[in-house]
């Protein structure tokens, strides 16, 4: 008998399969300036419960402009437009600073800023996105989402019921300030003390610099205390270029038992002198 492996029988995508890839991929979302703009609907009346949610944010970066950005995903389980009515129906404050285009961006640079969560969004939900930037330039950005549904081996997968953010600053549309190292990892910065138990972690990476360079970063996220830490994300890659855009790898949906009372930390390392105003945040799935 072979090894049991889960597969998903259905993907629900806000961008239909077969759509030609574009620099601005997904639904246009108009941000507010240090306040969230209005929600823009991504999906309506989903047919199935999700087990995994993938979010893609792109086309945030503007040449010669410092543009921190946060995006919140909200849903209405009743299929209406009452998105994100409580913390239990949001994926809050995803960092998307200077996110590149999806494809065909500056110098061929693309991918945008993706996130992945093992999360249940119930069948019948309508899903939307809203955004904020720390700039008076309110050019729209783009967001898409994919829901993975109908698992073949549901007993093999973890599916949470809520997401919470650590280290985000709504006052600046950014994360917690962090100084990347060069020859070695930089110092850990604290993103806060956990208030609940969680089972999955993702990370966000921001840059608020109007003169970015061609730089690569590796990012670590750890759980523990000042003295003892366990790495829960190790060496996730972020890449920036001199057109003031960046892209990141998802944190690979790392599963880890994280207990209330522990602290969460992040650090990074650059391949050369880092850009200024780097920030970081973490997103934890529980339930």
N, C-alpha and C positions, 0 to 999 in steps of 0.2 A: 504494500500500500504506500502511495506517495505521500510526501509532506503536505499537510493541509495549508492552503494559501487562499486568502480572501481575494475576491475580485468584485468590482462594482458593476451591476447590471444596467445602470442608467446614469448618464451625466446630463444635468440640466444646465445649460449655458446661456448667459445673457447675450452672448455673441454667437449666433447660430453656426454650427459646423459648416464649413465651406465658404464662409465669408472671407473675402480677400483681406489678408493682414494689412494694416495701415499704421502710420505713425501714431495717429490719435485713435486708439482702439477702445471700443466700448461706448458707454453713455457719457455725454458731456455733462459736467457738474460745475456750476459756477460757485466759487468760494466767496466767503466773506472775509473782511480784513480784521483779523483777530477776534472774529466771532463767526459762528457757523452760518453758512448760507442755507438755502432751502434744500430739502431732499429732492433728488432726481431718481425716479424709479428705474431699477435694473431688471427686475422680474416681477411677474404678477401671478398669483394663484398657482403656486408650485404644486406639481402633481404628487410628489413623494416627500417623505422625511429625508433630510440629508444626514449623512454620516461624516462627511468631510466637506469643508467649505474652502474654496480657493478664491482669493481676491487679488486682482491686478490693478495697479494704479499707474498711470503713465501720462506723459505730456505736461508735467508740472514745471520743469526747468525752462527758464528763459535766459538767453545769452546775456552776460554782463549784469545779471540780477541775482541778488541773494533772496532766496524764496523758500523759507521753511513752510511746511504744510502738514496739516492733520486731516485725516479722512475718517469719518465714522459711518459704519454700515448699520442700518436699522431695518427691522422688519415688523410687519403687522400680521400676527398669526391669523387674523380674521380675513385677510386678503384685501383690506382697505388701504387707506393712506395715513393711518395713525402710526407712522413708523417710529420705532425706538421709544415707545411710551414709558419703558422702564429699563433699568440696567440689564434685565434678563433678556431683553430683545435687541441688544446692540453688540457690535464689535467696535469698541470705542477707540478713538483717537490714534489711528494708525499713522505713524510717521511716513510722509511721502515727499520729504524735502527734495526739490530739484529732480524728481523722477524723470528719467529719460522718456523718449517716445517708445512705443511698443516695438516698431521696426523702422528702419530707414531714418533714424535720427542723425544728429550731428556726427560726421565721420563714420557713419555706419553703426553708431553706438545705439543699442536698444535693449529692450527687455523690461523697462520700467521697474516698478517696485512690487514684488509679489509677496503675498502672505498665505499661509495654509493653517487651518485649524480643524481638529477632529471635533466637530460641533453639530448638534442637532438643531436644524431649523424645521419646524413642523410643516407637513403637507398643507397646502392651502394658503401659505404665507405670500405676501407681496414684500419685495426687498428693494431697498433704496440706499443711496449714498449722499452724504453731504460733506462739505469741506470748508476749511479755513486756511488762510495764508497770513504771513506777517508783512503784507505789502499792500499798497493801494492799487497795484496792478492786479485786477481781478479777472484776468484771462482764464477761460475755463480749462479744466483738466479732464481726464477721462478715466472711467472705472468700469471694469467688467467683473463678473463673478461666475464661478462654476460650482455646482453642487454635485457631489458623488453620492449616489443612492443605490438601494437594493443590493446590499452586501451578500455575497454568496456564503460567507462564514461569519455571521455577526458576532459569534462568541470569541472570535480572534481579535476583534478591534475594540479600542476604547472610543466612546463617543460622549463628549461632555455636554453640558447644558448652558454654560455661560462663559464669557470672556471678561477679564478685568485687566486694566492697564496699570503699569508701575513705571514711574519716572517721567511722566508726561507733564508738560507745562502748558496749560491753555492760555496763559498770559503772553506766551511767546510763540505759540504754535510749534513747539519743538519738544525735545526730550531733555534729559539731564546732561549738563555740560560734561564733556569727557576730553582728556588730552591723550591722543594716541602716542604710543612709543614708536621708535624707529628701529634701532638695533635690538631692542627687546620690547616685550609687551609693556604698555603703559600701566599706570596704577589703576587698581579697581576703583570704580565709583559706586556708591550705594544708590539703588533705585527704590529702596524702601523695605519695610518689614511686612511679610505676608500676613494678611488678615484671615485667610481661609486656607483650606487644603486644595491643592491643584494637581493636575496630572499631565499637563502638556505646556510647553513654553515656545514662544516665538519672540523675535526681537525686531526693533526698528532702529534705523540709523539716519541721522540728519546732518546737514551741512548748510550753514547760513553765510556763504562767502560769494561775493560778486566776481571774484577772480580765481575760480577753481583751477586746479592743475590736473594733469594725467597721473592719477594716484590709485594704488590698490591698497585695501585695508583687509585685515582679518579681525573678526570680532568674537570674543568669548563672553558667555553668560554663565554665572555661577550661583549656586545656592549654598547657604551656610551662615557663617558668622565672620567676624573680623579675622579670626585665626584660622579656621578650618572651612574649606570650600570644596564643593563638588562641581565640576564643569558639566553643565547641562546643554550648552551649545559651545562647540569648539571650532575655531577657525572658519567661521562663516565669512564668505568673501563679499566685499563691497567694492565697486569700481566707479571712479569718477573721472570726468575728462574736462578739458579746458573750454568746453562750450557751456559750462555750468550745469551739467546734468550728471546723474549718477544712477546706478542700478545695483541691486543686491540679490544674493541668493536667499531663498527662504531658509528658515532655521530647521528645515527638514522635519517639522512637526515633532520635535524631540519629546518622547514620553519620559516622565520622571516623577516619582512621588515627592511632592513638595508640601511641607507641613506649615500650618499657621505658626507664627513666631519666628520662623527662619527669615533671613534677609536675602535679598537678591542683588547681585552685583554685575557689573559689566566692565570690560577693558578692551583695548584694541591696539593694533600695531600697523604702521604704514610702511610702504616700501621706500618712501622718501619723506621729506619734510611735509607734514600733513597740512591740509587746508585749515583755516580758522573756523571757530564756532561749530565744532563737531558736537553732536548730542546723540543720546541713546535712550531707548526705552525697552520694556519687556511686556509681553502680553501672555497671560496665563489662563488656561482653560481648566475649569473645575466642574463639579457636579457629576 
